[in-house]
Amino acid sequence: MKSNIKRNLLIGFSISLLLLLVSSVASYTSIRHLLENGKLVNHTDSVIQNLEMVLSTLKDGETGQRGYLLTGKENFLEPYNGSEEKAEKGVQLVKFQTSDNPEQQQSCEQLQGYMLQRRLILEKLITARRANQTTDIASLEEGKKNMDQIRVLVKTMEEREHLLLISRNAGVEVYATYTPVLIFIAALLSLIITIVLFIRVNNNNKELVFQNDEKEKRAAELAVANKELVFQNDEKEKRAAELAVANKELVYQNDEKEKRAAELAVANEELVFQNDEKEKRAAELVLANEELIFQNDEKEKRASELLIAIDIKAQFQQELENKGAETKKRIDILQNMADKIAAGNYAIRVNDELEDGLGRFAVSLNKMTESLEYSFGVLSDKEWLQTGISGLNDKMSGEKDLNKIADNVIRFVSEYTNSQASAHQG
């Protein structure tokens, strides 16, 4: 029976450990993919921001050039000066970031060509203005056409990155959807295994109690048999005493017969023969008495050994009852913990320091709850961050005015993080 209890505990512990390993691997895989997709999303956002920076820099340069053409003042060229180099660095950065995307690489080459044409057109117009020549309308229209081409190309590149962002977010949602389901199934199976294990151990305990009752009945029967043996020994001792008295009487009669031997000469030989027979019987009685004494000693030893065995059996029965109560109490604690884990309480822990099957099972449950609590915490933080990034992209897309984009971004970040935004001046 003890081997059955041990086997049940080992089976339950092994299956629970396997489920813990499966849920841990699933959590690790999901978190690893979430982190990788998070890096890719950040990479996509960085590419879009660099493209917006390039377009914004080109707009600043065009604004400064127009101011100079209208007023002829050199200070209007401050936004224009260095804008080409800054925009070129931005394109080089985008080109480096999209080195694994042939379409984006081709678009970067095309964008550099448009920027070179635009630079030549702007330098031509500025040189003509410095020479006090009339502004060439055809050159202005050509510059506008070139800038429109740049806007369209930048928008196309941003749309490609947005498509990549949508695809990567879809991958994050898949892992975020299926990982909790897998963990829930593992927790449910652990709960079922715990209940089944409890039922089997409880049945084994009932069988042990039944066997103990049977042993008590047998012990009572043995006690009755011992009393009967003691009674029989007492009867034998009484008979031995009576035989001793009879032996004394025989000796007395022999003495009397010897006295009568002188008077009964004719019956002497017969009396001698009878005396010999009686002496033989007396010797046999002596041997019988010694045998009875030896048997009585053996029976007393057996009675003492039986009393010792009864005491040992009572102690063993008490230890079994105490062990059964303790095992049931620990299983109830583990079952309650499993119910709370299934209900979503991953902060619960159990304190069981015994180094047996239930103790190791409790340690496994503690590790499983720690893993589940950490995994769901990371998933919640990632979901909050992904939602914020997606909302921020929505606020930044579609607007051309930089000040309005900045206002939208600050307002959204303040609302989403529940913080107070500082005043923004355009």
C-alpha positions, 0 to 999 in steps of 0.5 A, spaced: 500 500 500 505 504 501 508 503 494 501 505 491 501 511 495 509 513 493 507 511 485 501 515 485 505 521 488 511 520 483 506 520 477 502 526 479 509 530 480 512 527 474 506 530 470 505 536 473 513 537 472 512 536 465 506 541 464 510 546 468 516 545 463 511 546 457 508 552 459 515 555 461 517 553 454 511 557 451 512 563 455 519 563 453 518 563 446 512 568 446 516 573 450 522 572 445 518 573 439 514 579 443 521 582 444 523 581 437 517 584 434 518 590 439 525 591 436 522 590 429 516 595 430 521 600 433 526 599 427 520 601 423 518 607 427 525 609 426 525 609 419 519 613 418 521 618 423 528 619 419 524 619 412 519 625 416 526 628 418 528 628 411 522 631 408 522 636 413 529 638 412 527 639 405 521 643 406 525 648 411 530 649 405 525 650 400 522 655 405 528 659 406 529 659 399 523 662 397 524 667 403 530 669 400 527 670 393 522 674 395 526 679 400 533 678 397 535 678 404 541 673 406 538 671 413 532 667 410 537 662 407 539 660 414 534 654 414 537 653 407 544 652 408 546 645 411 539 643 409 542 639 403 547 635 407 542 634 413 537 631 408 543 627 405 545 624 412 538 622 413 537 618 407 544 615 408 541 613 415 534 610 412 538 606 407 543 603 412 536 601 416 533 598 410 539 594 407 535 588 407 529 591 403 531 591 396 525 596 394 527 601 399 534 601 397 532 602 390 527 608 393 533 611 397 537 611 390 531 615 387 530 620 392 538 621 392 537 623 385 531 627 386 534 631 391 540 632 387 536 635 381 532 639 387 539 642 389 541 644 382 534 648 381 535 652 388 542 654 387 540 656 380 534 660 382 539 663 388 544 665 383 539 668 379 537 672 385 543 674 387 545 677 380 538 681 380 535 677 375 528 676 374 526 669 377 524 664 372 517 661 372 519 655 369 525 653 374 520 655 380 515 650 376 520 645 375 522 645 383 515 644 385 514 638 380 521 636 383 518 637 391 512 633 389 516 627 386 520 627 393 513 627 397 510 622 393 516 617 394 517 619 401 510 617 402 511 611 398 516 609 403 513 610 409 507 606 406 511 600 405 514 601 413 507 601 415 505 595 412 511 592 415 509 595 422 502 592 421 505 585 419 509 585 425 503 587 430 499 581 427 505 577 429 505 580 436 497 579 436 498 571 434 503 570 440 499 574 445 493 570 443 495 563 444 500 563 449 495 565 455 490 559 452 496 554 452 498 557 459 490 556 462 490 549 459 496 547 462 494 550 469 487 546 468 490 540 467 495 541 473 488 542 477 485 536 474 491 531 476 491 534 483 484 532 484 485 525 481 491 524 485 487 527 492 482 522 490 487 516 489 491 518 495 484 518 499 482 511 497 489 508 499 488 511 506 481 508 507 484 502 505 490 502 510 484 504 515 481 498 513 487 493 514 488 497 521 481 495 523 483 487 521 489 487 524 486 490 531 481 484 530 486 479 529 490 482 535 484 481 540 483 474 538 490 473 539 489 476 546 483 471 547 487 465 545 493 467 550 488 468 556 486 461 554 493 458 554 494 461 561 488 458 563 491 451 561 498 452 564 494 454 570 490 447 570 497 443 568 500 446 574 495 444 579 495 437 576 503 437 577 502 439 584 496 433 585 501 428 582 507 430 587 502 429 592 500 422 589 508 421 589 509 422 596 503 418 597 506 412 593 513 413 597 509 412 604 505 406 601 512 403 599 514 404 606 508 401 609 509 395 604 516 394 606 514 393 613 509 388 611 514 385 606 517 381 613 510 379 614 508 377 607 514 373 605 509 369 600 507 376 596 514 379 597 516 377 589 510 380 587 510 386 591 518 387 589 515 387 582 510 392 583 515 397 587 519 396 580 513 398 576 511 404 581 518 406 581 518 406 573 512 410 573 514 415 578 521 416 574 516 417 568 512 422 572 518 426 574 520 427 567 513 429 565 513 434 571 520 437 568 517 437 561 511 441 563 515 446 567 519 447 560 513 448 556 510 453 562 517 457 561 516 457 553 509 459 554 510 465 558 516 467 554 511 467 548 506 471 552 511 476 553 513 476 546 506 477 544 505 483 549 511 486 546 508 485 539 501 488 541 505 494 543 509 495 537 503 494 533 499 499 537 505 504 536 505 503 528 497 504 528 498 511 531 504 513 526 500 511 520 493 515 523 498 521 524 501 520 517 494 519 514 492 526 517 498 530 515 498 527 508 490 529 507 492 536 510 498 538 505 494 535 499 488 540 501 493 546 501 495 544 495 488 543 492 486 550 494 493 553 491 491 550 484 484 552 485 487 559 486 492 559 480 486 556 476 482 563 478 488 567 476 491 568 482 499 567 480 501 571 487 499 565 491 505 561 494 505 555 499 510 553 504 512 546 505 519 544 506 518 537 507 523 533 502 518 528 500 513 527 494 508 532 496 514 537 498 517 537 491 510 538 488 509 544 492 516 547 490 514 545 482 507 549 483 511 555 486 515 555 480 509 555 476 506 561 479 512 565 479 513 563 471 506 565 470 506 571 474 512 574 470 509 572 463 503 575 464 506 581 467 511 582 461 505 581 456 501 586 459 507 591 459 508 590 452 501 590 450 500 597 453 507 599 450 504 597 443 498 600 444 501 607 445 506 606 439 500 605 435 496 611 437 502 615 437 503 613 429 496 615 428 497 622 431 503 623 427 500 620 420 496 625 415 499 631 418 504 636 414 504 641 419 510 640 424 507 644 429 501 641 429 504 634 429 508 636 435 502 638 439 498 632 437 504 627 439 504 631 446 497 631 447 496 624 446 503 622 450 500 626 456 493 623 456 496 616 455 501 616 460 496 620 465 502 626 465 501 633 465 504 636 458 508 642 458 506 648 454 509 648 447 510 654 442 510 653 435 
